[in-house]
Amino acid sequence: MSPHIRPKRQVSGCVNGTRHDVDVNASDFHGPLPDLEVVCRIVVTWYMIPVLARRPLEPWRPSPHGHLLWPDRIQIVLIPGHSGSERNQSSRFGSYFLTQWSLPSSIDGTPVRTDRAIDYQRDTDHAHSLGDRLASNMSSSALLRTGIVPDARSRPVNGEGTYITLADGRRVIDASATPLALGHRHPRILEAVGQALRTSPTLDEGFSTSLRESTAEELLRTVFAGEDWVGGVRFALTGSEANDMALSLAQALTGRSGFVTRERAYHGMVGLARDITVQPQWHGGLSSRSGGVRPVPRSSPVRVLPFPQGRFGDGLALSRDQAEDALADGEALLADSAAVIIDYTQGGCYPAPAYQDVLARKARSTHTLWIADEVVTGFGKCGRWLNFQRGEERPDIVTLGKSMGGGVAPAAAVVLSKDMIELIGDSNWANYSSMRSSDLAAAAAREFVRVIAEEDYVRRADALHDSIEAGMRTLAATHPSVSRVDGRGLHWWIEVGDSDWRQWRGDGRDVSVATQVAAAVLDAGAMVATTGEANVVLVTLPMIIEDRELDAVLSALDHGLALADRIVPEGAPSRSRTGAVT
């Protein structure tokens, strides 16, 4: 036995009306458990997880809600009254034996909560360790994942429209998914994809089909309506891939290798898109739960521009003089760079047309291509089909993704100006992928655009901004933990506490405040996301949301931020250990 493992744990419980108090040895977990009729998965988990994750055991601690907390933020909740037997349960991690068990009433004298069914609840940011994989689902431990929605009690089993149904039967409003522009399983998109499934052959990207051509034409005719500078579309699978394609094309066209982006930017996790992602927690490598990171080195040099962050969408009011001040060193940073790429939400940096236009002019003066990353903001969630349209200048390249497949199929695109197509000339753009540009993705994207246009959802997203802003202002005024709120249309960013994003790497065992707040919001009936930063809650609403559902999301946020007020008093750091609330 490891010297770090406590040799015994007292388990108390009741079988057939008789109380049992048993000291359990760690060595008992291989084969039948002697003198123990009260056997519980909570004990098995207590033993197995730290051993497999190679980290020492720590004492159990009670949470402020009165139930047990695993020291690595794994909350174990069991329901009593289970009967029957489970014999010789085994896996690649070892064997244990269960027989006629019911819930222990306490462990080491601490009561065990009994209000939910068996559920291994994780309350952690981005868990990669084997122990966390086991805690998530011991029977499906082959799955590796990284997510921005806390997994505690949130295993989805169904989705319909604005709502998502969880494994415990709750039906909550989904305000977490950027690709979810038209809700879950929109019937028209399902029908379009179904028709493609029934009739379309499996063809690689090199083929032109009537469906692919029709989708490209629909994008230019509807999404880029009035933009006569646009020349053509190339499809991709994801926004990350689209950005990588655009950036590599910029290198080929200019003969330069470096790039420029703005601070706090995120552009994806593939190739050059990862290079220009400067949010430090998304480094593409490993963030250790015992502390420290092992990032992936960049393949190209990247320079970073400052950005004047706003509040409540006031970036639209940024003046040209203010933008010039912010970009005073712009030409020097842009010099000898292949491209500058900017987006309109990442890092809580929302549309500022004056900033965009000043940057575009400086890029032109240094012969640097401008890529507008509309992966998140494209298709109208922020109140315009495309957010660069709020300014006067026009990009050389536009990238699209996220919601483009209607939440049903992976779809993205690189849209080139006529000038870029002229520069390519008779050359072959030697970038290829077998499954890129499938008819299934094309069918989903074409119908997605048509639904938005026919239902006038872009105008609705713009109209909803004022009421959402009013709700966000009320939340910020009510909760002292809220340090900043920004957003536009249906996409909003809430910061709690005072945390320097430049120093956050996503490592360590602390559970971020953002994760705890998101879990509390879920308890109140809405699913929101985090961004990977310690103190940011992300709210991204579907375009089909109704007024009463919007009110419910704001109410759930009020509930979650009340927790933040207790964890993070105004001005305090935004990292906290679960269970530290008093």
N, C-alpha and C positions, 0 to 999 in steps of 0.2 A: 504494500500500500504506500502511496506517496506520503511523505512526511507532512505535506501541506493539508492532507485530508483529515478532518476531525473524525475520530474513530467511531463515534456513536451519535445517534439522533433519537430523541424520545418521540415516539408517535403514540398519540392517545386517540381512541375512538370507541365506537360501539358496534357490536355485532349481535344481532338477535336480542337486543335489550341489555346486553352485558358489556360493561365498560372494560377496556383493555388499555394498559399502559405498558409499552414495550420499548426497550432500548434496542435500536437497530444498528448492527455493525455493518460497515461498508462492505465487508467481505461476504455478507449474506446475499449479495445480489448476483450470485451465480448459482443457479439451481434453486430448489425449494427453500423457502424461508422458514427456519425452525421456529416453532412456538409462536407463530404469527398468523392470526386469521384476519387481522386488519392490515391489508396491504394496499398501497395507494401509489398511483403513478407519480405523485408529487415527490415521493421518496426516491423512486427510480430516477426521476429527472434530477433530483438533488445530487445523486451520486454520479450519474453519467455525464452530465453536461460539462462540469469543470474538468473532469478527467480527460474527456475527448478534446476539449479546447485547450488543454495544457495550461490551465490557470488555477490558482489555489482557491479553495473554498473560503467563503467569508460567512459570518453569522447571518442568520435570517434577521430581517428587520421588519417591524410592523409599518404599514403605510398609514398616512393620515386617515384613510378610510377604514382602517381596522382589519384589513386582511394582510396576508403574508406577501412579502416582496422578495423575489430572488435578488441577490446583490448586484447582478448584472442586468437589472431591470426586467427580468422575466417574471411576470406575474402568473401564478398557477391557480386556476379556479376549477373546482370540481363540484359535482353534484352528488348528494348521498343517495342511498337506496338502490344502487346497482346490484343486481343479483346474477347468478350464473357464474361460469368459470371461464377463465382465459388461461390456458396451460401452455407452458413452454414457448412463450412469446420470444421470438429470436429475430435478430437482424445482424448485419455486419458488425454491429457495435457490441454484441454480447447477448446473453440470455438472461431472462428473469422469469419468475413463476408467480402467477396470480390465482387466487382461489377465493370465491365467496367473499368479496371485499365490499366494504362500504367506506364512506368518507371519514377520515380521521377528524375528530373535532378540534384537535390542537396539535401543534408540533412545537416542542420545547416550551410548552405552556402558552403559546400564542394561538388564539382562535383562528380557524380556517374559514374563509368566506364560503358561503354555500348558495349564492343566489343565481349562479349561471351553470350551464352544462360544461362538460370537460372542454377546456380551451386553454391552450398554451399561448399566453398573451405576451407579445413582445412590445416593449415600449422603448424603441431604440431608433437611431437615425438610419444608418446604412450598414446593416450587419452582414459581415462576410464570413465570420468564423464558423467552424463546424458546430460549435455549441449552439449558436443562434439558428443554424439550419435545423438542428434537431428540435429546438424549442418551437420553431415555427410549425413544423409538421414532421414528427418522427418517422412517419411511414413514407414521406416523400422527400427524403433528405438529399436526393440527387439534384434537386433544383437549386441552382445558384441565382441570386437576384440582387439587384440594387434598386431601391425605389424612393420616391419622395412622398408617398402616402403612408403614414404609420400603420403597421400591420396589426396593431392591437385590436382584437375583436372585430376586424374588418374584412374577413375573408368574403369576397363577393361570390354570389352564386347565380345572380340573375340581374339583368338590367332592362329597363323599359322607359324610354323617354328621358325625363329629368331624374328618374329615381334609379337607385341601385339597391338590390336586396342582399342582405348579409346572411351568413350561415346560421346565425342565431335567430333569424326570422325578421329582424328589423328591416324596415324600408326607409332609406334615408335619401336626401337630395344630394346629388353628385355635383359638387362645386370644385372638383379637384382636377379634372382631366382637360388639358388644353386641346387634345384632338376631338373633344366631345362638343362640337359646335351645334349639332342638331340632335343631341341626346343619344341615348343607347338604341341601337337597332331601329333606325328610322325606316319605316316600311318601304318608302320609295327607293331608298338606296339598297335595301335588301333585295327588292324585286329586280333592280338593275343588275346587281351582281349575280343574282340567281339566273337571269337570262344569259349573262355572259358565261356562267358555268355550264349551262346547258348547250351552248352553241359554239363557244370559242375554243380553238385549238391551243395547245401550250406551245408558245413561240418565244424565242429569245428576243432581246432588244433590237436586233438587227432587222427585224421585219416591220414593215408598215402594214397596218390594218385599218380598215375604215373606222373602227371604233377609236383607235389611238389618234388618228388624224382628226376625227370629229371632236375628241376631247381637247386636243391642242387648240383647235379653232374656237371652241367654246370658251376656253380660258382667255384667249386674246380678245374675243368679241365682247365678253361680259365682264370679267374681272379687270381687264385692261382697256375697257371702253374709253375711247377718246385719246388713248396713248398711241399715236401713230408712229412713234419712234421704235416701237417693239418689233422685233424681227422674227423670233421663233422660240420654240419650246423644246427642251429635252427633259425627259422624265427620269425620275430617280425613285429609290425606295423610301428613303428617310430624309429629313431635313439635314441631318449630319452629312449624309452622302452628297446631297445637293450642294452644300457649302464646300465640301472637299472638292467636288467637281469644278465649281466656280473658281475656287482659289487656285487650283492647279492649272486651269485654263488661263487665268491671269498671269501666272508665272510663264506659261508658254508664249503668250502674246507680247509680254513686255520684256522677257529675258531677265527679269529680276526675281529674287528669291524671297525677300522679306515682306512682311505684312504689317498693317496698322489696324488696331481696333480701339474701342473706348474702354475705359475702366469698368470693372465689374461685369465684363461681357461673357456670355456663354453662346457658343455657336455649334456645339455638338461634340461628340466623342469619337469621331472617325477621322483618321489621317490629319490633314491640314486643319480641319475644323477643330480638332482637339488642340492643335498648336496655338490657335488664336483664342481659345477659351481661357480667360484670365481669372475667373473665379477660382481661388486657390484650392477649394475643396474638390473641384472637378479636374484633378490632375491626370486622370487616366491610369493611375497606378494603384497602390495599396495604402490604405489608412489603417494603422494598427489600433486595436482596442486597448492595447497596453501602452500606447503612445508612440508617436512618430509616423512619418509617411515615407513611402518609396515611390516618388513620382516617375512618370515616363519623360525622358528628355525630349525637348522640342527638336523637330527636324528642320525648322526654318526660324530665322530671327523674327521677333515680334516686338513692336513698339506700341505703347499705350497712351491714348489721349485722355485728358481729364474731361469730366462731364459734370455739368451743374445739376445736381439732383433736385427734384422739385417735391411738391406736396400736393395731393388731391388734384393731380392732373394739370398743375399750373405751368408745365413746360410749354404749353401752347402760347403762353404770354411772354416767354423769354424774348428779349429784344435782340436785334442784330448786334448792337454794341456789346451786350452781355455775352453773346456768342463769340464775338471777335476777341473779347478779353479771355474767355475760356480757351480759345484756340490760338492764343498769341504765338505759340511755338509750333503751330500746325505744319507750316511748310518744312521746317527742319525735321520733324518727325516723319513726314510723308516722303521726303526726298529718297530716291532710289528704292522705293517700295513697289511691289507688284500691284497691290490693291489695298484699299481701306474698306473694311466691312463694318457696318453698324446695324443694330437691330433696334427695336422700339419698346421692349419691356424688360429684358433680362437685367438682373441686378437692380430692379426697381427703377430703371431709367426709361421713362415714358416719352412719348413724342414731343420733340422740341423742334419745330420746323426751321426756326432761325439757325439753330445749331447745325442741322442737316445741310442747309443751303450754304452756310459759310464753309463748312467742311468740304462740300462738293466743289466749290470754286477753288479752294486751296488744292484739292486733289487734281483738278484739271490743270492748274498752273504747274504742277510737278509731274504731269503725265502719269499719274497714278489712277488706276481704275477704281471706280466706286461700286461696291456690291451692297445692295439693300437686302438685308436678311429679314424677310417677311415670313419666316417659318412659323412663328407664333402668331403674328398679327395679321397675316394675309387672310382674306375671305371675310373680313367684316366685323370680327369680334370687338374691335376697338372703335367702331363707328365709321370706318372707311373700308372700302374693298382692300386698299393697300395704304399703309401709313405714310409712305413717302409722298403720297398725293396731297398731304397737308402743306407741303412746301412747294417752292417754285422749281427747284432743280430736279433733274431726272437721272436715275442711275444708269450705269453701263450694263449691269447684270442684276437680276432679282432672283432670290431663292424662295421657294415655297415648300410647305410640308405640313406636319402635325395633322390638322383637321382635313387636309385635302382629300383623304380617302373616306370622308364621312364617318370616321370611327369604325369602319368595317374592313378596309383594306389598307395596307401600307402604301402611301403614295406621296410623291414629292416632285419638284420640278426646278429646273434652271431655265430662266427666261432671259434671252439675250437681246440686246438692242440691235438695230440694223447696222450700226457702226461696228459692233463686235462681229457680226456675221460677215461683214465686208472684210474685216481684218483676217478672219479665218480663211476667207477666199476659197480656193479649190483644195485646201488642205483637209486631211482626214482627222477629225477630233478623236484621237486614239484613246478613248476611255470607254470601257465596256463592262457590262454585267449581264449575266444570263437571265435573271428574273426581273430585271428592271423593265419598266414600261409594259407590264402585262395587261391583257385586255380586262382582267378583273379589276385592277386598280384604275384603269381608264374609265370603265363603266361607273365605278363608285364616284370618281372625281367629277365626271360630267354631270351625273345626277345631283351630286352635292351642290355644284354651282347653280344648276337650274332651280333647285328648291329654294336656295337663298334668294335668288333673283325674283322668283315668282311670289314668295312670301314677304319680300321687302324686309328681310331680317337685318340688313346692314343699317337701314334707317332706324329700325327699332333699337339696335344696340346703341346707336348714337343718342337716341331719345332717352334711353334708360340711364345714361350717364349721370344726369343731374340728381335723380332720386337715389342712385347708389352712392354718389358722392355725399349727399346729405346724410345718408345712413352711416357712412364711414366717418364723417365728421362727428357725428353723435357718439360713435364708439370711441373715437380718439379723445373726445372731451370727457367721456365717462370713466375711462380706464387710464389711470396714471402710468401703467406699464407701457402703454403705446407711445413709441418715440417717433414714428414716422408712418404715414400712409400715403401711397401714391397709386395712380391707376388711370385708366381710360376705358370707357365703355364697360365691357363685361370682364375685364382683367384687372385685378387689384393685388396690391402688395402691402402687407402689414408688418412692421418691425416692432418688436417689443424689447424693452431694455436698451442698454447701451453696449453694443458689441462692435468691435472693429472687424469688419469682414475680411480685411487684408491678412489678419492673423489666424483665421479659422481654417483648419485643415481637415476637419471631420474625423479626427482621430481621438483616442481616449475612450473611457467607459462612461463618461457622463452622458445622460440623456438630455438632449437639447430642450430648451424651453419651448421652441417651436413644435417639437414632437409632442410634448405634453399638452400644449394648447390644442393642437389638431385632434388629439385623442379626446379631449373634453368637448370639443365642437362636435365630434362624431357622436358622443354620448347624448348630445342635445338634438341630434337629428340631421346633421349635414356633414358630408365628407369634404374636407379641404386638404390641400397639399402643403408640403414644405418645399424649400428650394435646395436643401442641402446645407444652407447656412444655419447657424445656431439659433437665430432669433427671428426668422422670417416665416410668416404664414402666407401662403399663396391662395387666392380665391379667383377661380376662373369659371365663369358661369356659362351654361349653354344658351344659345340664342333663342331657344324655345321656352325659356323660363317664364313662368307666369308671375304676376305681381305678388300673389299670396306666397308663392314659393320663395321669391326674393326676400319677403319679410321673414320667412322662416329661417333662411340662411343668416340674415342679419341678427336674428334672435339667438341662433346657435353660436354665432361669433361672440355675442355679448356674454354668453355663458362661458365660452372658452377663455375669453380675455379676463374674466373674473378670476380664473385660476392664475393667469399670468400676473395679475395684481398682487396675489399672495406670494408667488414665487419670486417675482422680480419687482421690488419696490422701485419707484421712479428714480432713474439714474443709476441703478445697480447693474452689475454685469448680468448677462443673459444666459449663463450656464448654471445648471442646478442638477443635483442628484435627485432622482425620483425618491419621494418620501421625505424630502427636506422641508416640505410645506408644513407649517404649523398653524 
